[in-house]
Amino acid sequence: MSTTVKTDILSAERKWRWPLQDVFGDLRVRYGIKIGLAGMLALFGAQVIRLPHDNWAILTVLVMMNAQYIGSTAVKVVMRVLGTLGGAVVGVWLVGNYTNTPMIFLPVLFLVLAISGYKFGPFGPRLVPYAYFLVGLTTLSVVTNGIATPDQVWQVGIDRTEEILLGTMVALLVSTVVWPRSAREEFVTASRVSLEMVGRLVSLQTEAYALGTDPSAEVEKIRDAFPARLSILRNLVQAGSRESTLFAARLSNYNGFLVSLISLFQGSFALSQWRHVDAAIVERLQTELRSLSGAISEELSILSAPRRPGEKLLPSSLPDAFAAVVQKVEELRDQGFFATQSLQNAIGFGTHFAALRSLRDELINIRNMTEGLPRFGEPLPEAKTHWDLLPTIDWFWVKVGIKSGLVGVVAITLLLWIHPPGPGVLPLMAWIQTVLTRPFIRAGGTGDKGIFQNSFFASLALTGCIIVLLLITPFLANYLVMNLTLFAILFGLGFLSARFQGPNLWILTAWLAITVFVGLNPQQPVDSQTIIDSFIGLMTGMFIGALISRLIWPVLPQRLLKDNLLAVFSGLNALLRDDPHPERVKAQLALGSVEAQQVLRGIRMRGCTEQEKNSIAALIRALQAMVLRVGHLVSYRKNLPEAAEPLLRPKLERLEAEFSQMLNAFSECFRQGDCWREFPTLQGAVIAMDETVQEIRQSGILNVHKVTEPLRMLDIVGRYHFVAGDLEECSQLIRGLRIDRFWGDYAL
């Protein structure tokens, strides 16, 4: 066979595509099929082993399928089985012994639900959150169904345990076998896309430098799109740490990669700064700078290229290119070129040289971090330093836990005293709503803002469900029709919710409505009043959860944004004060800024205009850049040349003190919700530092040293200039905010 024919055949094979390949390649389609299949398997299994309430198996499937990633299946099975059995034992014990003793029954129930709600939430390398969640869910289900017939509570406990275990096993089976998703591999893929964006940013700035073009519009698009990529990576870290022991074992590696990626993105803007350096300096370094820009682009291409597990990264020319720049600078210094430059030009050169050095360091760091991410078929790489060695209390989730315990007690009390319609789903709706929707706020949700309006509209949707069910229930008596209808409903839910980072009120309402639909068992005659009562129970539980969630420690995006910004200001101050764990602080600051960007998307209220949100987004970006620069400043400030130390150190310490004063002023502004004030100025301290640098230049005390000594001084001074400029930019942005319009507890 000729080479031409072989080539044509290979070309045809590459071009041939399965007609439905794109359809089934869509994440939404896959997730919809997986949820539909899991629901049908759970329903079939419940009917085969004759469980009395197959709707509980369906509900468990819906909740467990929310954890979409595989990993550590055996550990997850053990944890979730233990959680279910533990909840069943607690529920049977409570109902069997203390139903007639409310002074013991209700406080113990509150404690169990509160601990379950709290332990479900805090983020960290844990595989047990759903085990705690199942303790609360099973306890509440046994109590809800057992208080009416306490003499049969053991049977209720056994039934609920079997139903929940069946749903758990089916969800794990389908997630593991059908289109399994790996958080480890998806993180690598998503990080590659993020690095491609940084590479595009570098290319735009290199082209602008070489061709004199203005890339500002394209750069702004990348700047606006990059936070979404960071959010995807941050959410993958949270999901992966809960589902995979391998992921959780190297959580510090993933967090370190995120920090380096943010630093790399901010550092990439350093390339554009060379256009602002004096033309005479740039012209002398033009060849070396172009070579360095090319090496940076090459390095980003290597980092963002697809790489199979076990495949090593290609070598880089970046160190040699940067060394060539340093060598050229040394030659120019020996020729006396820099002595003829003004102080302003010398400091400007030092500032941007410092930025370029930082970019090189970040690229080297991101290379090391990339090679340190766990992959399939590879032994676990060495773990990066993990700082959170001692358990800490997450007060956000403490409040959520207290509210979840309170909402469960209120719902059970209503069942005992008032006997509302739909008792089987009322406490469940209230408790799950309080617990499951909390993490979503940190991924861009709206939290408790507008929860009453949303509950009202959800109630209207449930009323429509009642009408539809009253009309179609007789047609669902056929087993095949029932299963096809259930699959269609579950597929639609999965298709619409696949890309959500967590269940919101609408998804939760759909879950419970599907559970009620299955529980009606339309294969037998269903009383119309039963349908109506079941959905009224959902509505009542929804409003109980909304009332307690909104009135007691409401979770509002503007409050979380405020907490995040205050934490960033406090962390920057901690870095400047030589915190004993600077790497931990930098990681917390970088990840906190990502969360602030996510939370900002959830603020939708009249007082916060689009212009206001853009200003806050610009402030967050400026703080991200400042986190990078303060971190570098703290790392390099000890390298001040010994000859310049006595003269320059007091000026730098004064400037640091004024940095802290300005950060404290920012914190006070956000605590009080009032930005109409004058902030301290840094001009006097900056001028004093520059004057001292001029004295050192004129004295010539560094001329006897290698070029690295004056470069080190200019490098450090440049970093102080960067931080001072960032703080001045932040003060301008903050002064223009009107957070008093939306900072409070508004929008019921």
C-alpha positions in Angstrom: 0.0 0.0 0.0 1.4 3.4 -1.0 2.3 6.0 1.6 -0.3 8.4 0.1 -3.1 5.8 0.6 -2.0 5.1 4.1 -2.0 8.8 4.9 -5.5 9.2 3.4 -6.8 6.3 5.6 -5.2 7.7 8.7 -6.6 11.2 7.9 -10.1 9.7 7.4 -9.8 7.8 10.7 -8.9 11.0 12.5 -11.8 12.9 10.8 -14.4 10.2 11.6 -16.4 11.0 14.7 -19.2 9.2 16.4 -22.3 11.2 15.6 -23.3 11.5 19.3 -19.7 12.0 20.5 -20.2 15.7 21.2 -23.6 15.1 22.8 -22.2 12.6 25.3 -19.1 14.6 25.8 -21.2 17.4 27.3 -20.8 17.3 31.1 -24.5 18.3 31.6 -25.7 15.3 29.5 -23.4 12.9 31.3 -24.5 14.2 34.7 -28.1 14.0 33.8 -27.8 10.4 32.6 -25.9 9.5 35.8 -28.5 10.9 38.1 -31.3 9.4 36.1 -29.6 6.0 36.1 -28.9 6.1 39.8 -32.4 7.1 40.6 -33.9 4.2 38.6 -31.5 1.7 40.1 -32.3 2.9 43.6 -36.1 2.7 42.9 -35.6 -0.8 41.4 -33.5 -2.0 44.3 -36.0 -0.6 46.9 -38.8 -2.5 45.2 -36.9 -5.7 44.8 -36.0 -6.0 48.5 -39.5 -4.5 49.4 -38.5 -1.5 51.3 -41.5 0.5 52.5 -40.3 4.0 51.5 -38.2 4.0 48.3 -38.4 7.8 48.2 -35.7 7.8 51.0 -33.4 5.9 48.7 -34.0 8.4 45.9 -33.3 11.4 48.2 -30.1 9.8 49.3 -29.1 9.3 45.7 -29.7 13.0 44.9 -27.7 14.2 47.9 -24.8 11.8 47.4 -24.6 12.4 43.7 -23.8 16.0 44.5 -20.3 14.7 45.3 -19.4 14.0 41.7 -15.7 12.9 42.0 -14.4 9.4 42.5 -11.6 8.3 44.8 -11.2 6.3 48.0 -14.5 4.4 47.3 -13.9 1.9 50.1 -13.2 4.7 52.6 -16.3 6.6 51.5 -18.4 3.5 51.8 -17.2 2.8 55.3 -17.6 6.4 56.4 -21.1 6.7 55.0 -22.3 3.3 56.3 -21.0 4.3 59.8 -22.7 7.6 59.6 -26.0 6.0 58.6 -25.8 3.3 61.3 -24.8 5.9 63.9 -27.7 8.1 63.0 -30.2 5.2 63.1 -29.0 4.1 66.6 -29.2 7.7 67.9 -32.7 8.2 66.4 -34.0 4.9 67.8 -32.5 5.6 71.2 -34.1 9.1 71.4 -37.5 8.1 70.2 -37.6 4.8 72.2 -36.6 6.4 75.5 -37.3 10.1 75.6 -40.3 10.9 73.4 -42.4 11.7 76.5 -39.5 13.7 78.1 -39.1 16.8 76.0 -36.6 18.4 78.4 -34.2 15.6 77.4 -35.5 14.7 73.9 -35.3 18.1 72.3 -31.8 19.3 73.7 -30.2 16.0 72.7 -31.8 16.2 69.2 -30.5 19.8 68.9 -27.0 18.7 69.9 -26.9 15.8 67.4 -28.2 17.9 64.5 -25.9 20.9 65.4 -22.8 18.7 65.5 -23.7 17.0 62.2 -24.3 20.4 60.6 -21.1 21.9 61.9 -18.9 18.9 60.9 -20.3 18.8 57.4 -18.9 22.2 56.6 -15.4 23.2 57.5 -13.0 22.9 54.5 -9.9 20.7 54.9 -8.4 17.3 54.0 -11.3 15.2 55.3 -13.3 12.4 53.9 -16.0 12.4 56.6 -18.3 15.4 56.0 -21.0 13.2 54.4 -20.7 10.7 57.2 -21.6 13.5 59.7 -24.3 14.6 57.3 -25.8 11.1 57.2 -25.8 11.0 61.0 -28.0 14.0 61.1 -30.1 12.9 58.1 -30.8 9.4 59.5 -31.4 10.7 63.0 -33.9 13.2 61.8 -35.7 10.7 59.5 -36.0 8.1 62.3 -37.3 10.8 64.7 -39.7 12.3 62.2 -41.3 8.9 61.4 -40.9 7.4 64.8 -42.5 9.9 67.1 -46.0 9.1 65.7 -45.5 5.3 66.5 -42.7 5.1 69.1 -43.6 1.4 69.7 -42.4 0.7 66.2 -39.3 2.8 66.2 -37.0 -0.1 65.8 -38.7 -1.1 62.6 -38.6 2.5 61.4 -34.9 2.7 62.2 -34.1 -0.5 60.3 -36.2 0.6 57.3 -34.6 4.1 57.1 -31.1 2.6 57.5 -31.7 0.2 54.7 -33.2 2.8 52.4 -30.4 5.3 53.0 -27.7 2.7 52.7 -29.2 1.5 49.4 -29.2 5.1 48.0 -25.6 5.6 49.2 -24.3 2.4 47.6 -26.1 3.1 44.3 -24.7 6.7 44.2 -21.2 5.5 44.8 -21.5 2.7 42.2 -22.8 5.0 39.5 -20.3 7.7 40.2 -17.4 5.2 40.1 -18.4 3.2 37.1 -20.3 5.6 34.7 -18.1 8.4 33.3 -16.1 8.7 36.5 -14.7 12.1 37.3 -11.3 12.6 38.9 -10.6 15.8 40.8 -6.9 15.2 40.4 -7.0 15.0 36.6 -9.6 17.8 36.3 -7.4 20.0 38.4 -4.4 19.4 36.1 -6.6 20.1 33.0 -8.1 23.3 34.6 -4.7 24.5 35.7 -3.4 24.0 32.1 -6.2 26.3 30.8 -5.3 28.9 33.4 -1.7 28.8 32.4 -2.7 29.2 28.8 -4.5 32.4 29.7 -1.3 33.7 31.4 0.7 32.7 28.4 -1.7 34.7 26.2 -1.3 37.6 28.5 2.5 37.4 28.2 2.3 37.2 24.4 0.1 40.3 24.2 2.6 42.3 26.3 5.6 41.0 24.4 3.9 41.9 21.0 3.1 45.3 22.4 6.7 45.8 23.4 8.1 44.7 20.1 5.5 46.2 17.8 4.3 49.2 19.8 0.7 48.0 19.8 -1.9 48.7 22.6 -3.1 45.4 24.1 -5.1 47.0 26.9 -8.6 45.9 25.7 -7.5 42.2 25.3 -5.6 42.3 28.6 -8.7 43.6 30.4 -10.7 40.7 29.0 -8.2 38.2 30.4 -8.1 40.1 33.7 -11.9 39.8 33.9 -12.0 36.1 32.9 -9.2 34.9 35.1 -11.1 35.0 38.5 -13.6 32.5 37.1 -10.7 30.1 36.3 -9.4 30.5 39.9 -12.9 29.8 41.2 -13.0 26.5 39.3 -9.6 25.4 40.7 -10.6 26.5 44.2 -13.9 24.5 44.1 -12.0 21.5 42.7 -9.7 21.6 45.7 -12.6 21.6 48.1 -14.4 18.8 46.2 -11.3 16.7 45.8 -10.3 16.9 49.4 -13.6 15.5 50.4 -13.7 12.6 48.0 -10.2 11.3 47.5 -7.6 10.3 50.1 -4.8 10.8 47.5 -6.1 14.3 46.8 -6.5 15.1 50.5 -3.0 13.7 51.3 -1.5 16.4 49.1 -3.9 19.3 49.8 -0.9 21.5 50.6 0.4 20.9 47.1 -2.8 22.0 45.5 -3.1 25.1 47.7 0.5 25.9 47.0 -0.2 25.7 43.3 -3.1 28.0 43.5 -1.0 30.6 45.4 1.8 30.3 42.8 -0.7 30.6 40.0 -2.2 33.8 41.4 1.3 35.2 41.9 2.3 34.2 38.4 -0.8 36.0 36.9 0.0 39.2 38.8 3.7 39.0 38.1 3.0 38.6 34.3 2.0 42.3 34.3 5.7 43.1 35.0 6.5 42.7 31.3 4.4 45.7 30.4 6.2 47.9 32.8 9.4 48.1 30.7 7.5 50.5 28.4 7.6 53.0 31.3 11.4 52.7 31.9 13.6 55.4 30.4 14.1 54.6 26.7 17.9 54.9 26.9 18.0 52.0 29.4 15.6 49.9 27.4 17.5 50.4 24.2 20.7 49.2 25.8 18.9 46.0 27.1 16.7 45.5 24.1 18.2 42.3 22.8 18.4 40.6 26.2 14.9 41.7 27.2 13.5 40.3 24.0 15.3 37.0 24.6 14.0 36.9 28.2 10.4 37.6 27.0 10.7 34.7 24.5 12.0 32.4 27.3 9.1 33.4 29.5 6.6 32.6 26.7 8.4 29.3 26.0 8.3 28.4 29.7 4.5 29.1 29.8 4.0 27.0 26.7 5.8 24.1 28.3 3.8 24.4 31.5 0.4 24.6 29.8 1.1 21.8 27.3 -0.8 18.5 27.8 1.3 16.0 29.8 0.7 12.4 30.4 1.1 11.0 34.0 4.8 10.3 34.5 6.0 12.5 31.7 8.6 15.1 32.7 8.4 18.7 31.8 10.8 19.9 29.0 13.9 21.9 30.1 13.6 25.6 30.1 15.9 28.4 28.8 14.6 30.9 31.3 17.5 30.8 33.8 20.0 31.4 31.0 18.0 34.2 29.6 17.7 36.0 32.9 21.4 35.5 33.6 22.1 37.2 30.3 20.1 40.2 31.4 22.1 40.4 34.7 25.4 40.1 32.8 24.4 42.9 30.4 23.4 45.1 33.4 26.8 44.4 34.9 28.6 45.5 31.7 26.6 48.7 31.6 27.5 49.4 35.2 31.2 48.8 34.5 31.0 51.3 31.6 29.5 53.9 33.9 26.2 54.0 32.1 24.0 54.0 35.2 26.0 56.7 36.8 24.7 59.1 34.1 21.1 58.3 34.8 18.9 60.3 37.1 17.7 59.0 40.4 14.2 58.6 39.1 15.4 56.5 36.1 17.6 54.4 38.4 14.8 53.7 40.8 12.4 53.0 37.9 14.8 50.5 36.5 15.3 48.9 39.9 11.5 48.6 40.4 10.9 46.9 37.2 13.9 44.7 37.4 12.6 43.5 40.8 9.3 42.7 39.1 11.1 40.8 36.4 13.1 38.8 39.0 9.8 38.0 40.8 8.2 36.8 37.6 11.2 34.5 37.0 10.9 33.1 40.6 7.2 32.5 40.2 7.8 30.6 36.9 10.4 28.4 38.6 8.0 27.9 41.5 5.0 27.0 39.3 7.2 24.5 37.5 8.1 22.8 40.8 4.4 22.9 41.9 3.2 21.4 38.6 5.6 18.5 39.0 4.3 18.1 42.5 0.7 17.5 41.6 -0.4 13.9 42.1 -1.3 12.0 38.9 -2.8 8.6 38.0 -0.3 5.8 37.9 2.4 7.8 39.7 3.6 7.5 43.3 2.6 10.4 45.5 5.0 13.3 45.1 6.6 14.9 48.1 4.1 16.8 50.2 4.6 20.5 50.6 4.6 22.0 54.1 1.2 21.8 55.7 0.7 24.5 58.4 -2.7 23.8 59.9 -1.4 21.1 62.2 -3.8 21.9 65.0 -7.6 21.8 64.6 -9.2 25.3 64.4 -12.8 26.3 65.0 -14.7 27.6 61.9 -17.1 30.1 63.4 -19.1 30.3 60.2 -20.0 26.7 60.5 -20.5 26.9 64.2 -23.3 29.3 63.5 -24.6 27.0 60.7 -24.6 24.1 63.1 -26.5 25.9 65.8 -29.1 27.0 63.2 -29.4 23.5 61.8 -30.0 22.1 65.3 -32.5 24.8 66.1 -34.5 24.4 62.9 -34.7 20.6 63.5 -36.0 21.1 67.0 -38.6 23.7 65.9 -39.8 21.4 63.1 -40.1 18.4 65.4 -41.9 20.5 68.0 -44.5 21.5 65.4 -45.1 17.9 64.6 -45.6 17.1 68.3 -47.9 19.9 69.1 -49.6 21.3 66.0 -49.6 18.2 63.7 -49.2 20.2 60.4 -49.8 18.5 57.0 -47.0 16.7 55.3 -45.1 15.7 58.6 -42.8 13.3 56.8 -41.0 15.9 54.7 -41.4 19.1 56.8 -38.4 18.7 59.2 -36.3 17.2 56.4 -36.9 20.3 54.1 -36.1 22.7 56.9 -32.9 21.0 58.0 -31.4 20.2 54.6 -32.1 23.7 53.4 -30.2 25.1 56.4 -27.2 22.8 56.0 -26.7 22.1 52.3 -27.1 25.6 50.9 -24.5 27.2 53.1 -21.3 26.2 51.2 -22.8 27.6 48.0 -22.5 31.2 49.2 -18.7 30.8 49.0 -18.9 29.7 45.4 -20.9 32.7 44.2 -24.4 32.0 45.7 -26.6 34.6 47.3 -27.0 32.9 50.7 -29.9 34.1 52.7 -30.4 37.3 50.7 -33.9 37.3 49.3 -34.7 33.9 50.9 -38.3 34.8 51.6 -39.0 35.9 48.0 -37.3 32.8 46.7 -39.3 30.6 49.1 -42.5 32.3 47.9 -41.7 31.7 44.3 -40.6 28.1 45.1 -44.0 27.6 46.8 -45.7 28.8 43.6 -43.7 26.2 41.6 -44.7 23.5 44.1 -48.3 24.5 43.8 -47.9 24.0 40.0 -46.5 20.5 40.8 -49.6 19.7 42.8 -51.9 20.6 39.9 -49.8 18.6 37.4 -49.7 15.6 39.7 -53.4 15.7 40.3 -53.9 15.5 36.5 -51.3 12.9 35.6 -51.1 10.5 38.6 -53.7 8.1 37.1 -51.5 7.7 34.0 -48.4 6.8 36.2 -49.9 3.5 37.4 -47.9 1.8 34.7 -44.5 0.8 36.0 -42.7 1.6 32.7 -44.3 5.0 32.4 -43.4 5.7 36.0 -39.8 4.9 35.5 -39.5 6.7 32.3 -41.1 9.8 33.9 -38.7 9.6 36.8 -35.7 9.2 34.5 -36.8 12.2 32.5 -37.2 14.4 35.6 -33.9 13.3 37.1 -32.1 13.8 33.7 -33.5 17.4 33.5 -32.4 18.1 37.0 -28.9 16.8 36.4 -28.6 18.6 33.1 -29.5 22.0 34.7 -27.5 21.6 37.8 -24.3 19.9 36.6 -22.2 23.1 36.6 -23.5 24.5 39.9 -20.9 24.5 42.7 -23.5 23.4 45.3 -27.2 23.1 45.8 -29.2 26.3 46.0 -32.8 26.6 47.2 -34.2 25.8 43.8 -32.2 22.6 43.4 -33.0 21.6 47.0 -36.7 22.2 46.3 -36.5 20.0 43.2 -34.8 17.2 45.2 -37.6 17.2 47.8 -40.3 17.5 45.2 -38.9 14.4 43.4 -38.8 12.6 46.7 -42.4 13.4 47.4 -43.4 12.4 43.9 -41.7 9.0 44.3 -43.2 8.6 47.8 -46.7 9.0 46.5 -46.3 5.6 44.8 -48.8 6.3 42.0 -48.9 2.6 41.0 -51.6 2.4 43.6 -54.6 4.8 44.0 -53.4 8.1 45.6 -55.7 10.3 47.5 -55.7 13.9 46.3 -55.4 15.2 49.8 -52.2 13.1 50.3 -50.6 14.9 47.3 -51.7 18.3 48.6 -50.5 17.6 52.2 -47.1 16.3 51.1 -46.3 19.5 49.1 -47.7 21.8 51.8 -45.3 20.0 54.2 -42.5 21.0 51.8 -43.6 24.6 51.7 -44.0 24.8 55.5 -40.5 23.3 56.1 -39.1 25.7 53.5 -40.5 28.8 55.3 -39.3 27.5 58.7 -35.8 27.1 57.4 -36.0 30.5 55.7 -37.2 32.2 58.9 -34.5 30.8 61.1 -31.8 31.2 58.5 -32.6 34.8 57.7 -33.2 36.1 61.2 -30.4 34.3 63.1 -26.9 35.1 61.8 -28.0 35.5 58.2 -25.4 34.5 55.6 -25.2 37.5 53.3 -22.7 37.9 50.5 -21.8 41.5 51.5 -21.0 40.3 55.1 -18.8 37.5 53.8 -17.1 40.0 51.4 -16.5 42.3 54.3 -15.0 39.4 56.4 -12.7 38.4 53.5 -11.4 41.9 52.9 -10.8 42.4 56.7 -8.9 39.1 56.7 -6.7 40.3 53.8 -5.9 43.6 55.5 -5.0 41.8 58.7 -2.9 39.2 56.9 -0.9 41.9 55.0 -0.2 43.5 58.4 0.9 40.1 59.8 3.3 39.7 56.9 4.9 43.1 57.5 5.2 42.2 61.2 7.3 39.1 60.4 4.7 36.5 61.1 6.4 33.2 62.1 4.6 31.3 59.3 4.7 33.7 56.3 4.0 30.9 53.8 0.8 30.0 55.6 -0.3 33.6 55.7 0.4 34.1 52.0 -1.6 31.0 51.2 -4.5 32.2 53.3 -4.4 35.6 51.7 -4.3 34.3 48.1 -7.1 31.8 48.7 -9.2 34.4 50.6 -8.9 36.8 47.7 -10.3 34.1 45.4 -13.2 33.6 47.7 -13.9 37.3 47.8 -14.1 37.4 44.0 -16.6 34.5 44.2 -18.7 36.1 46.9 -18.8 39.4 45.0 -20.7 37.7 42.2 -23.5 36.9 44.6 -24.2 40.5 45.6 -27.3 41.5 43.6 -29.0 44.4 45.3 -30.1 47.9 44.4 -27.5 49.7 46.4 -24.6 47.9 44.8 -24.6 49.1 41.2 -22.6 47.4 38.5 -20.1 50.3 38.7 -19.7 49.7 42.4 -19.1 46.0 41.8 -16.5 46.8 39.2 -14.7 49.1 41.7 -14.7 46.3 44.3 -13.4 43.8 41.8 -10.6 46.2 40.9 -9.8 46.6 44.6 -9.7 42.8 45.0 -7.3 42.5 42.1 -5.1 45.3 43.5 -5.0 43.4 46.8 -4.1 40.2 45.1 -1.1 42.0 43.5 -0.2 43.5 46.8 -0.2 40.1 48.5 2.3 39.0 45.9 4.5 42.1 46.4 4.4 42.2 50.1 5.3 38.5 50.2 8.3 39.2 48.0 9.2 42.3 50.0 9.2 40.3 53.2 11.4 37.7 51.6 14.0 40.1 50.1 14.1 43.0 52.6 16.8 41.1 54.6 19.1 41.2 51.6 19.9 44.9 51.8 23.6 45.4 51.1 25.6 45.7 54.4 27.1 49.0 53.3 23.7 50.6 52.8 22.0 49.1 55.9 22.7 51.9 58.4 21.5 54.6 56.1 18.5 52.9 54.4 17.0 50.6 57.1 15.5 53.4 59.3 13.7 54.8 56.2 12.4 51.4 55.2 11.1 50.8 58.7 9.3 54.1 58.7 7.7 53.3 55.4 6.6 49.9 56.7 5.0 51.5 59.8 3.0 53.8 57.4 2.0 50.8 55.4 0.5 49.3 58.5 -1.3 52.6 59.4 -2.9 52.7 56.0 -4.0 49.0 56.2 -5.5 49.7 59.6 -7.3 52.7 58.1 -8.7 50.4 55.4 -9.9 47.9 58.0 -11.6 50.7 60.0 -13.4 51.9 56.8 -14.8 48.5 56.1 -15.8 47.7 59.7 -17.8 50.9 59.9 -19.1 50.8 56.3 -18.0 54.4 55.7 -15.4 55.2 53.0 -15.8 58.9 53.0 -12.6 59.7 54.8 -9.0 60.8 54.2 -6.4 58.1 54.3 -2.8 58.5 55.4 -0.4 59.4 52.7 2.9 57.7 51.9 4.5 60.4 49.9 6.7 61.8 52.7 8.2 58.4 53.6 8.7 57.4 50.0 10.5 60.7 49.3 12.7 60.2 52.3 13.6 56.7 51.1 14.5 58.1 47.6 16.6 60.9 49.1 18.6 58.3 51.1 19.1 56.2 47.9 20.5 59.4 46.2 22.9 59.9 49.1 24.2 56.4 48.8 24.7 56.8 45.0 26.6 60.0 45.4 28.7 58.6 48.2 29.8 55.7 45.9 29.9 53.3 48.8 28.5 50.5 46.6 30.8 51.1 43.6 33.5 48.8 45.0 31.1 45.9 45.1 29.8 43.6 42.3 26.8 44.9 40.3 24.6 42.6 42.3 25.0 44.8 45.4 23.5 48.1 43.9 21.0 45.9 42.1 19.9 44.3 45.3 19.4 47.8 46.8 17.4 49.0 43.8 15.5 45.7 43.8 14.4 46.2 47.5 13.7 49.9 47.0 11.7 49.0 43.9 9.6 46.6 45.9 8.7 49.2 48.5 7.7 51.5 45.6 5.5 48.8 44.3 3.7 48.3 47.6 3.4 52.0 48.2 1.8 52.4 44.7 -0.6 49.5 45.4 -1.7 51.1 48.7 -2.2 54.4 47.0 -4.3 52.7 44.3 -6.3 50.9 47.0 -7.0 54.1 48.8 -8.3 55.8 45.7 -10.6 52.8 44.9 -11.9 52.6 48.5 -12.5 56.3 48.7 -14.8 56.0 45.7 -16.9 53.2 47.1 -20.4 53.7 48.5 -20.6 50.5 50.6 -23.0 52.3 53.0 -25.7 51.7 50.5 -25.5 47.9 50.7 -23.2 46.9 53.6 -26.1 46.4 56.0 -28.6 43.7 56.6 -31.0 44.4 53.8 -33.1 42.7 51.2 -35.3 40.3 53.2 
